[in-house]
Amino acid sequence: MKRPLSRAINRRIGRTMHQWDMLAHGDRVLVAVSGGIDSLVLSWLLLHWRSKAPIDFTLHPVHIDTESVDGQPGKAARDVAGELEKIGLPCHVVPSAWQSPLPEDTTLLENQRKDICFQCSSNRRRQLFDTARDLGCNKLALGHHQDDLIETFFINLTSAGNISTMKPRQELFEGRLTLIRPLAGIEKAEIRKIGAAVGVTPVPSSCPLSEQTRRRDVRDVLESLYQLIPGSREHIFAALANVRHEYLLDR
């Protein structure tokens, strides 16, 4: 069987982990697993990394279940648990504390969609923080990749009026919890290839608004840009770490 990680991708992931000092001996790592291919590959990657690393750390995959009824896991949560079982990991399912007030007709105005997505995301993040504390985890691993970082930069640039993106490592709560994004140096297309080689299948999102977001719009624009200007993806990502402050407007 072909190796899931090519030497080039393995080297880039290793460089990202080392450069941002993501893992240390004795870490307790909560892995946020939505069921998408990114979080499933992240789960496999951390398990694979642990098997060869000179350090030991524990993994705690967690899925926030938005379909839970009377404390029983919904279909998506059961499917996510099944995918994790394929790679040899358990799944800790947490019923969502917030249910989306979506009407039957989901044709919503832009600001209504934005508000619902913000509330859902905020609740999920808060529950992950609470679960990390309850499980005694000091690291929270998220499946964001290179394309996510670039898209976030353009979303903030065009919709929020600031120059920023997600960092591969970010300390929260005075250092008691650290967010890490081990996939930050590789592209979505590469993650899909790893997922196919590993044998995991993404679990479809049950959210009817999942494709009606500003991120989807920005992604479409960027795909056109990448085709128009070959190599622009790599240059944009490199630019995120090469900010020339002296050539920005300073008020």
MOGISUL-V888263 format. One record per residue. N is the residue number from 1. NEAR is the number of other C-alpha atoms within 12 Angstrom. Layout:
BEGIN
N_NEAR / N_NEAR
END
This chain:
BEGIN
1_8 / 2_12 / 3_17 / 4_24 / 5_28 / 6_17 / 7_12 / 8_15 / 9_25 / 10_24 / 11_17 / 12_22 / 13_33 / 14_27 / 15_20 / 16_26 / 17_28 / 18_20 / 19_19 / 20_24 / 21_23 / 22_37 / 23_34 / 24_22 / 25_17 / 26_17 / 27_28 / 28_30 / 29_40 / 30_42 / 31_48 / 32_45 / 33_44 / 34_44 / 35_40 / 36_33 / 37_36 / 38_41 / 39_39 / 40_47 / 41_47 / 42_45 / 43_50 / 44_39 / 45_39 / 46_41 / 47_26 / 48_23 / 49_26 / 50_23 / 51_15 / 52_13 / 53_18 / 54_12 / 55_15 / 56_20 / 57_26 / 58_30 / 59_39 / 60_35 / 61_46 / 62_41 / 63_42 / 64_39 / 65_40 / 66_34 / 67_26 / 68_23 / 69_16 / 70_12 / 71_15 / 72_17 / 73_24 / 74_24 / 75_21 / 76_29 / 77_37 / 78_27 / 79_28 / 80_39 / 81_35 / 82_23 / 83_34 / 84_42 / 85_21 / 86_21 / 87_27 / 88_22 / 89_27 / 90_26 / 91_33 / 92_30 / 93_35 / 94_34 / 95_27 / 96_32 / 97_25 / 98_25 / 99_22 / 100_26 / 101_20 / 102_19 / 103_14 / 104_10 / 105_10 / 106_19 / 107_14 / 108_20 / 109_14 / 110_15 / 111_14 / 112_20 / 113_26 / 114_21 / 115_19 / 116_28 / 117_29 / 118_19 / 119_20 / 120_27 / 121_24 / 122_18 / 123_23 / 124_29 / 125_27 / 126_21 / 127_29 / 128_41 / 129_31 / 130_23 / 131_31 / 132_32 / 133_22 / 134_15 / 135_25 / 136_22 / 137_31 / 138_38 / 139_42 / 140_47 / 141_47 / 142_41 / 143_40 / 144_38 / 145_36 / 146_36 / 147_35 / 148_32 / 149_37 / 150_40 / 151_35 / 152_31 / 153_30 / 154_31 / 155_27 / 156_20 / 157_16 / 158_18 / 159_18 / 160_14 / 161_11 / 162_15 / 163_23 / 164_22 / 165_29 / 166_29 / 167_30 / 168_35 / 169_29 / 170_25 / 171_20 / 172_15 / 173_14 / 174_9 / 175_14 / 176_19 / 177_29 / 178_33 / 179_36 / 180_38 / 181_43 / 182_45 / 183_45 / 184_40 / 185_37 / 186_40 / 187_28 / 188_29 / 189_17 / 190_28 / 191_40 / 192_26 / 193_24 / 194_32 / 195_31 / 196_23 / 197_20 / 198_29 / 199_23 / 200_33 / 201_29 / 202_28 / 203_26 / 204_18 / 205_22 / 206_20 / 207_25 / 208_21 / 209_30 / 210_21 / 211_19 / 212_23 / 213_25 / 214_26 / 215_27 / 216_20 / 217_20 / 218_27 / 219_26 / 220_18 / 221_19 / 222_26 / 223_20 / 224_15 / 225_16 / 226_19 / 227_13 / 228_12 / 229_14 / 230_14 / 231_14 / 232_18 / 233_29 / 234_20 / 235_16 / 236_25 / 237_29 / 238_16 / 239_19 / 240_27 / 241_19 / 242_12 / 243_14 / 244_11 / 245_12 / 246_9 / 247_8 / 248_10 / 249_9 / 250_7 / 251_4
END
